């Protein structure tokens, strides 16, 4: 098993299970929806919310579920391709892809199963609140930012190498 796989698969499975378990906990514990439960005062609260659209409230009406389901499947295909094309020793890139894939899978499973995404992590101060999110969203968002940085660095290194070859 290549080094990237020894990191990729455990992260993907653990993050996906963490997402599934925490969403189930939120559904079982945080009723009724919309009622905040303070964790760290007003800064961090558990507040059950449901999202029928996509990140940050993007919504396409009755087309949200099929559209975002197809987008999720396509993104999983792209992420799988990125993983397959990752060098066997590139454990950082593989780990980042695992977080994004686990998040995408977690939300896709719930979108297909329930027609909506369960969110419950509520961060903010007073009436200034961030969008309510879940563990899958953390993997997707943080992973996508990290992946963009890693891929950008790879592009910069490739460009520098191409310039050296052209002038050398």
N, C-alpha and C positions, 0 to 999 in steps of 0.2 A: 504494500500500500504506500503510495507516494506521501511525502511529508504534508503536502497540502490537504490530502484527504483525512489524515489523522487529526487535523484541526477543524476542517470544514464540517464533517458530518456530526461530531459531538456538539459543536456550536449550533448548527442548524436544528438538531433534534431538541436540545435543551431549551433554546430560545423559543421554539415553536410550542413546546410543552408548557413553558412558563406563561406564554401568551394565552394558551387555551385554559390553563388552570386559573389564571387571574381573571379572565373574562367570566368564567363560570362562577368564581367567588363573588365578583361584582354583581352578577345577576341574582345570586342567592342571598346576598347580604345587604346590598345598598338600595333596597326598595324603600320608598317609591323613587322613581326616576326624578332627577332634578333636585333632590334634597341633599345639600352638602354635608359631609361628615369631616370635620376638621382633623387633620393629622399633625401638621405643623402650623397651627393657627390658621389664619386666612391664606397663608402662602402656599400650602399644599393641602388639598382636600380630595376626598374620594366623592365623586358625584356621578351617579349613573346617568349616562346619556346614550342615545342611539343615533347613528349616522347612516342614512340610506344612500348617501352620495359617496364622495371621496374626501380626501384630505382637506381640512380647513373649510368644510361645509360646501364644497363644490357639488352641485346637484343638477341633474338633467331630467328632472321630473320622472315620468314613467319609464324612461330609457336608462335611468341610472344603473339599475341592477344589471341588465344585460351588457350595457356598454362597459361598465367598470369590471365586470366579470371577464369579458374578452380582453380588456387592457391588462388585467392581472395575469391572465394566462400567457399573453404575449410577453409581458415583462419577465415572467418566470422562465420562458424560453430564452430570452436575451441573457438573463442572469446565468442560466445553465450553460449557455454558449461561452460566456465570459469565464465561468469556472473551468470549463473544458479546455479553453485556450490559455489558462493560467499555467505558468511554468510549474513543474512538480515541486520545486523548492520554494515557491513564492507563497509562504504561509500567511503573510499579512493580507495580501490581496484575497486569498481564499477565505480567510476568516471574515473579512469585511463583506464579501459576497454572501457568506452564510447568514449573517445578521439580516441583510436585506431580503434574501430569499425566505428566511423563516418568517419575517414580518409580512411579506407579501402572501405567503402561504396561509398564515394565521388569519389575515383579513379575508382572503379569498374563500377559505373554508367557511367562515361565518357568513359571508355574503351569499354563498350558495345555499347554506343550511338554513339561515334565518331571514335572508333578504335585507339584512342591516348589520352594521358593525357596532359592537358594544364598546363604548368608551367610558372611562371612569377616573382618569388622572386629571385633576383640575388644579392648575397652577396660576397664581396671580396675586395681586394686592387689591383688596377692596373690590371695586367694580371693574377694575382693569384685569381681565382674565385672558389667558391664552386659550386656544381651542382645547376642549377636553379631548384627551387621547388615550392610547392604551400601549401595552408592551410591544405589540407588533409595529405600531407607529414609531416608537423609539428606535427599533431595529432598522426600519426603512429610512427614517430621516437621518439619523446619525451615520448609518451605513452608507447612504447615498452621498452624503457630504464627504465622508472619508474616501469612498470609491472615486469620486470626482477628483479629489486631491491626489490620490495614488495614480490614477490614469493620466492626470495632467502632468505629474512628475515624470511618468514614463514617456509621454509625448515630448516633453522638454529634453529628456535624455536622448531620445531617438533623433530629434531635430539637431541637437548638438553633435551627435555622432555623424549624422549625414553631412553637416557642414564641414566637419573635420575631414571626412573622406573626400569631399568635393575640392577642398583646398589643399589636401595633403598629397 
